Amino acid sequence: MHDDTDRELLELAAKAIGLNLRYNYLGGRDANQPWDPLTDDGDRYRLIRDLGMSICFKECTIYKRQINGDLIQEWWGGDCGDEEHAVLRAAAEIGRSTS
C-alpha cells in the first residue's frame, strides 16, 4: 500500500488517462486546467468511464480489469462515504503501472 498525498494521486490518475497536469511557479495547479476528480463529480465519473472502471455501491468497491488480466480492486469502507479517494487511488494504481 502506498501512502501518497492527494497531489501525487492526482498526478498518477492524470497519467493513467494521458493528462499532464501543469503547476505554476508557486507549486499551485494551473487555473486554466481545473481537472480535479476529488472535488468535481463530472471529472470523477469521466475518469471512471475513461479507465473502464466499475463501481459496486452495495459493496463499496471499485473494480478495473487490466489488459494483463490483473484485477485492481479498491474498497472504500462500510459507509461508502469516501468514493472520491477510492476512485483516485484506483486510478493512481493504473497510472503507476503505466510506463
N, C-alpha and C positions, 0 to 999 in steps of 0.2 A: 504494500500500500504506500502510495506517495503522499507526502504532506505538502501539497502545493498551495501557493497563495491564489486568490481569485484572478490576479493578473496572469499568473502562469497558466492557470486553467483556461482562461480566455484565449491566450496566445496559442495554446495547443489545440483547442477546439477550432479556432480560426484556421489553423494549419490543416486540420482534418478536412475542411471544405475548400481549401485553396485560397483563403483570405489572408492577406498580410496586413496585420494591424500596424497603424502608424502612431507614433508618440511625438509630442512636441519637445522642445529642448529642456523643459522642466520635468519631463517624465510623465506628463498627463496625456490622456488619449486625445487624438486629433478630433476636434469638434466637427470636422467635415465627414467623419466616419463614425457615426453614432452606434454601430452594431454592438449590442450588449444583451446576450440571451439570459443573463441573470435578472435583468430588470425589465426587459421587453418581451412580452408573451409572443408577439409575432416573430421576433428573431429566434426565440427558443423553439417554436414549432417549425420554423423553416429549417433550423439546424437538425431537428429530429427527422424531418422529411428528407433533407439533402443527404443525410447519413444512413437513411433506411432503417432507423431505429423503430422499435415497437415498444409501446408503454402498456403495462397492465396495471391500471389504477387499483384494482382489487387487491393485487399482491404488492403494490408499491414498488414495482420493478421495471427497469428498462432493459431491453434486450437488443443486441445487434450481432448478427452472424457475419463474421469476417470472411473474406474470399477464401482463405485457407481452411475454413470450416470451424475455426475457433468461435466461441460464443462469448461476447462481452456481456456481463450482467451486472447491473448496478441496482442495489436495493436501497431505498431511501427512508426507511423507518416505518414503524407501525401506524403512525397517524398520517402518513403520506404528505407531510407538511413541507418538505424541502425538495420538491420536484426540481426546482431551478438548479440547485447544486448537483443533484443526481444526474440530470441531463448534461450539465457541463463536465462533470467528472467522467462520464461515459464517453463523451465526445473528445475529451482530452486524452483518454486512453487510445482512442483511434488515431488522434493526431500524433501521439507519442510513438505509435507503431509505424507511422509512415516515414519514408526516408527523405 
